[in-house]
Amino acid sequence: MKTFIPKTADIDRKWYVVDAEGMVLGRLASEVANILRGKNKPIYTPNMDTGDYVIIVNAGKVVLTGKKLDQKIYYHHSGYAGGLKETKYRKLLAEKPEFAVQHAVKGMLPKGPLGRQMAKKLKVFAGAEHGMEAQKPEALDLKK
């Protein structure tokens, strides 16, 4: 018996649209990361990108549990001495909700070239409108 390794021609990529309204940020990110990796498919292979495309709408309406809105902090560094910047998630979700969701999903993908390739298949929109109707995305309900 030999191990099945899918070819790039065997991979059938679908487009899914996920409504993030009222969903918890971490739970949404982990579910979307599994779809981007392809872990929901029987042909999943850890060293290949077998995942699907995901469109997230209403990213501005995600929810954080507990006191995370005021206690969770996003850090980034300018590269200069003393250049550490910090932003609380309340401000980050108000100004750039697309970035907050994208950052959470990207953190749950593999690191390196494979993870960057998977992250390119994620499209995030703050509102209910997305310009991806030509791809005919299927609605995916992650609210369980």
FENBEL-V590858 format. One record per residue. N is the residue number from 1. RES is the residue in one small letter. PHI is phi as a letter, one per 30 degrees, with the letter a starting at -180 (* if undefined). PSI is psi in whole degrees, -180 to 180 (999 if undefined). OMEGA is omega in degrees with one decimal (999 if undefined). Layout:
N|RES|PHI|PSI|OMEGA + N|RES|PHI|PSI|OMEGA
//
This chain:
1|m|*|134|-178.8 + 2|k|c|153|177.7 + 3|t|d|134|179.6 + 4|f|d|123|174.6 + 5|i|c|117|-177.0 + 6|p|d|143|173.2 + 7|k|d|164|179.3 + 8|t|d|-27|178.0 + 9|a|d|-24|-179.6 + 10|d|d|-20|-174.0 + 11|i|d|119|178.5 + 12|d|c|108|-177.5 + 13|r|c|129|177.3 + 14|k|c|165|175.2 + 15|w|c|131|177.7 + 16|y|b|146|173.9 + 17|v|c|131|-177.0 + 18|v|c|129|176.1 + 19|d|c|115|-174.4 + 20|a|d|5|-176.1 + 21|e|d|122|177.0 + 22|g|i|3|-179.5 + 23|m|d|149|177.4 + 24|v|d|134|-172.1 + 25|l|e|-48|-177.1 + 26|g|d|-41|179.5 + 27|r|d|-40|175.7 + 28|l|d|-46|-177.1 + 29|a|d|-40|-178.5 + 30|s|d|-39|178.1 + 31|e|d|-44|-180.0 + 32|v|d|-38|178.5 + 33|a|d|-38|177.3 + 34|n|d|-38|178.9 + 35|i|d|-41|179.0 + 36|l|d|-35|178.2 + 37|r|d|-28|-177.8 + 38|g|j|18|-178.6 + 39|k|d|-13|178.2 + 40|n|d|4|-178.5 + 41|k|c|150|178.1 + 42|p|d|-17|-179.4 + 43|i|c|16|-177.5 + 44|y|e|132|175.2 + 45|t|b|128|-174.3 + 46|p|d|-30|-175.3 + 47|n|c|12|178.6 + 48|m|b|157|176.0 + 49|d|c|98|-179.0 + 50|t|c|10|-172.4 + 51|g|d|178|-177.8 + 52|d|c|171|175.3 + 53|y|d|143|-179.7 + 54|v|b|131|174.6 + 55|i|c|124|178.5 + 56|i|c|122|176.8 + 57|v|c|162|-177.8 + 58|n|h|42|179.5 + 59|a|d|-24|178.8 + 60|g|d|-8|-177.4 + 61|k|c|21|175.2 + 62|v|d|161|-174.7 + 63|v|b|143|170.7 + 64|l|c|137|-177.1 + 65|t|d|161|176.4 + 66|g|i|-140|-178.1 + 67|k|c|21|-174.3 + 68|k|d|-28|179.0 + 69|l|e|-35|-178.1 + 70|d|c|-22|-175.5 + 71|q|c|-28|-179.3 + 72|k|d|132|-174.0 + 73|i|b|135|174.4 + 74|y|c|123|179.9 + 75|y|c|144|167.9 + 76|h|b|156|-174.2 + 77|h|b|138|-177.8 + 78|s|d|-18|-177.6 + 79|g|j|-11|178.3 + 80|y|c|161|179.0 + 81|a|d|131|-179.3 + 82|g|i|19|-174.6 + 83|g|c|24|178.4 + 84|l|d|122|-179.7 + 85|k|c|148|177.7 + 86|e|b|144|-179.3 + 87|t|b|129|176.2 + 88|k|d|150|-175.4 + 89|y|d|-25|175.6 + 90|r|d|-45|179.4 + 91|k|d|-39|-178.7 + 92|l|d|-42|178.5 + 93|l|d|-28|178.3 + 94|a|d|-38|-175.2 + 95|e|c|-47|-176.0 + 96|k|b|73|-178.5 + 97|p|d|-29|179.0 + 98|e|d|-43|-178.8 + 99|f|d|-40|-178.7 + 100|a|d|-43|180.0 + 101|v|d|-43|-179.4 + 102|q|d|-41|179.7 + 103|h|d|-40|179.9 + 104|a|d|-42|-179.5 + 105|v|d|-43|-177.9 + 106|k|d|-33|178.2 + 107|g|d|-18|-179.7 + 108|m|c|3|176.8 + 109|l|c|162|177.9 + 110|p|d|150|178.4 + 111|k|d|150|178.1 + 112|g|j|-169|-175.5 + 113|p|d|-36|-179.7 + 114|l|d|-43|179.1 + 115|g|d|-37|178.1 + 116|r|d|-36|176.6 + 117|q|d|-41|178.8 + 118|m|d|-37|-178.3 + 119|a|d|-24|179.0 + 120|k|d|-18|-179.8 + 121|k|d|5|179.7 + 122|l|c|127|177.0 + 123|k|b|124|-175.7 + 124|v|b|134|179.4 + 125|f|b|138|-177.5 + 126|a|d|-35|-177.8 + 127|g|c|-169|-177.7 + 128|a|d|-14|-177.0 + 129|e|c|140|172.4 + 130|h|b|150|-176.1 + 131|g|c|32|-174.3 + 132|m|c|30|-178.2 + 133|e|d|-27|-177.7 + 134|a|d|-25|-179.9 + 135|q|d|-6|-178.7 + 136|k|h|63|-178.5 + 137|p|d|146|175.5 + 138|e|c|142|176.1 + 139|a|d|133|-178.9 + 140|l|b|122|-178.5 + 141|d|c|109|179.0 + 142|l|c|-4|179.9 + 143|k|d|111|-176.3 + 144|k|c|999|999
//
